[in-house]
Amino acid sequence: MTSISATEARAPSLTIARSAATGAATLAVLFLTCWLATLINFAGSHAFISLFTTAPVGTTAALAIGLCWSLVFGGITGALVAFFYKAFGSVLRA
């Protein structure tokens, strides 16, 4: 008979740095996807790009500036999500 291990696998903890990096990468990829969509005149992507830059949509300036700001704001958003997740987790456990 085989024995069953009493140890359980645990997921890695949610760190603020990991969440910030995840948010930054996600928003950067989303921005890049929308910027590429402007090259084929996709209607909805212009508004998203305008959130991060005032440069003309579809230009390389819009790509560079918007990509930098999407990394920054994605990082802030990811960090805030992790912070509040941890804060509410400790409140709800008590």
N, C-alpha and C positions, 0 to 999 in steps of 0.2 A: 504494500500500500504506500502511496506517495504522501509525503507530508505537505501540509499547507502552510505556507509562510505567514507569520503573523504581522510582518511589516507591510505597510501599505505605501503605495507610491504617492508622493505629494507633488503637486504642481509647483513650479518655481514661484516665489513670492512676487507680488506686483510691486515693482520699484518705480519711483517717480522718474528716474533717469531712463529706464527701459520704456516706460509709457511715453515720455517726451520724445524719445527717438522714434518710436512707432508712430506717434501722431505726426511728427515732422516728415517722415518718409511717406506716410499715407497721403498727406495733403500735397506733398511735392509731386507724387505720381498722378494724383487727381488733377493738379494744375497742368502738368505736362500733357496729360490726355486731353484736357479741354483746349489747351493751346494748339495741339495737333488737329483737333476738331475744327478750329477756326480756319485752318488751311483748306478745308473742304466745305466751308460755309455752313457748318452745323449751327442751327439757330440758338440753342440754349447755352452755348459755351462762352459767349461774349460777356455775359453778366458775371459769370464766375471769375473770369480773368480780371474784370474791372474791380473786383474786390481787393486785388493785390497791387495793381499798378494803374497809373494814369497814361502810360505809354499807349500808342495806337495798337489795337488788338492785332495779333498775328505777326508782329515785328519781333526781331531778335531782342530788342530792348525790353519789350513786354515779357519775353521769355526769361531773360536774365533777372530783371527786377522782380517779377512776379514769383519766380522760383525761389529767390532768396527770402522774400517775405512770406511765402507759403511755408517754407521750412521753419521760420521763426514762429509764426502763429500756430503752425501744427505742433511744434514743440511745446509752446505755452499751453495749448489745449490738452495735449497728452499729459502734461504735468499736472494740470488742474484736475483732470479726470482721476488720476491716480491719487492725488491728495484728498479729494472728496470721497473717493472710494474707501480709502483707509480711515478717514475721519468718521464716516457714517458706519463703517464696519465696527469700529471700537464703540461707538455710541449704541448701536443696536445689539451688541453682545452683552452689554452691561444690564 
